[in-house]
């Protein structure tokens, strides 16, 4: 489960919902305000890439401050756990270094690597086209809701993905109970 950085004010409620659920989610933190600071530096792509991943770690530690454990390696957890990506990403360096690839695609890569479904929590209902929520996306499209590389990666690698509004804690709770919720499904039916 990727928790977008724009949800930083909603993290306490998201953490409570995850900890109250029997689901064992591996949490991939977004970059949020930490990565946004990196953008202001206008550093070269290579250096910006690593600084932004360190921003993901900072956001990960913030999420962990609500009682969620952390882990530096990719593995299927037994309880809600925040993945701190820097060490593994530096070692494996699996993705291109530019702003078309952000924590969205890093989350998709992690889900692919573990063979897991991906839930992306953002501050949007899902992916929209001309103001209308798309319930399903099966082909690459340009959009503002996820990074430019994300949909292509998800479709090429068969990562079953659902993007939902993380500001709506009751929606997350419904999803954690196995109920169908409003959002955008990408690729194979979720």
SVG drawing of the C-alpha trace seen along z (x, -y; Angstrom):
<svg xmlns="http://www.w3.org/2000/svg" viewBox="-18 -26 42 39">
<polyline fill="none" stroke="black" stroke-width="0.4" points="0.0,0.0 1.4,-3.3 0.5,-6.3 0.9,-9.4 2.7,-12.4 -0.2,-14.6 -2.0,-12.6 0.5,-13.7 -2.3,-15.3 -4.4,-12.1 -1.6,-9.7 -2.9,-9.4 -6.3,-8.1 -4.8,-5.9 -2.4,-4.4 -5.2,-3.7 -7.2,-2.0 -4.3,0.2 -3.4,1.1 -7.0,2.0 -7.3,4.3 -6.2,7.9 -4.6,7.1 -0.8,7.1 0.1,4.2 3.6,3.3 3.4,-0.5 5.4,-2.3 5.7,-6.0 5.4,-8.8 7.8,-11.6 5.4,-14.4 6.9,-17.6 10.3,-16.0 10.5,-15.2 8.9,-18.6 11.8,-20.3 14.2,-18.4 12.3,-19.7 13.1,-23.3 16.9,-22.6 16.8,-21.9 19.7,-19.4 20.6,-17.0 18.2,-14.0 20.6,-11.5 21.2,-13.4 17.5,-14.4 16.5,-10.8 18.4,-9.7 17.5,-12.8 13.8,-12.2 14.1,-8.5 15.6,-9.8 12.5,-12.0 10.4,-8.8 12.4,-7.5 11.7,-10.6 7.9,-10.3 8.2,-6.6 9.6,-7.5 6.7,-9.9 4.2,-7.1 6.1,-4.8 5.7,-7.4 2.1,-6.3 3.0,-2.8 3.9,-1.0 7.1,0.9 9.7,0.3 11.8,2.6 14.7,1.8 14.1,4.8 11.2,6.0 9.3,8.8 5.6,9.7 4.9,8.5 2.9,10.1 1.5,6.8 1.4,3.2 5.0,2.3 6.6,-0.7 9.3,0.1 12.3,-2.3 13.4,-2.1 16.8,-3.9 19.2,-1.0 17.6,1.5 17.0,-1.1 20.6,-2.2 21.8,1.4 19.5,2.6 18.9,-0.7 16.0,0.7 14.4,-2.4 15.4,-5.4 16.5,-8.6 14.2,-11.4 11.0,-13.1 8.8,-10.9 9.5,-8.1 8.5,-9.0 7.3,-7.1 4.3,-6.0 6.4,-3.8 8.7,-2.8 5.6,-1.4 4.6,0.4 8.1,1.9 7.9,3.1 4.5,4.7 5.8,6.4 9.0,7.6 6.9,9.2 4.1,10.4 1.5,8.4 -1.5,6.3 -1.0,2.5 -3.4,0.1 -2.4,-3.5 -3.8,-6.1 -3.9,-9.6 -5.7,-12.9 -8.0,-12.2 -11.0,-9.9 -9.0,-8.1 -7.9,-8.8 -10.2,-11.2 -10.6,-12.2 -12.4,-15.4 -13.7,-15.5 -15.1,-12.0 -13.7,-9.3 -12.4,-6.3 -13.3,-3.1 -10.9,-1.1 -7.7,-1.9 -6.4,0.8 -4.1,-1.3 -1.5,-3.9 -3.0,-7.4 -1.5,-10.7 -3.0,-12.0 -2.0,-14.2 -3.0,-11.8 0.1,-9.5 3.6,-10.0 4.1,-9.7 5.8,-6.3 3.4,-4.6 0.5,-3.3 2.9,-2.0 4.9,-0.1 1.8,1.3 0.3,2.5 3.6,3.9 4.3,5.8 0.8,7.0 0.5,5.3 -3.1,5.4 -3.7,1.8 -6.4,-0.2 -6.1,-3.9 -8.4,-5.3 -9.0,-8.5 -7.0,-8.1 -8.6,-11.2 -11.8,-9.0 -10.8,-6.7 -14.1,-4.9 -13.3,-3.9 -10.0,-2.5 -11.7,-0.7 -14.2,0.8 -11.4,1.9 -9.6,3.5 -12.7,5.5 -12.6,6.8 -15.5,4.7 -15.5,3.1 -14.8,-0.6 -14.9,-3.6 -11.6,-4.3 -9.7,-3.5 -8.6,0.1 -5.6,0.3 -4.9,3.3 -6.1,6.7 -9.4,6.5 -8.6,5.9"/>
</svg>
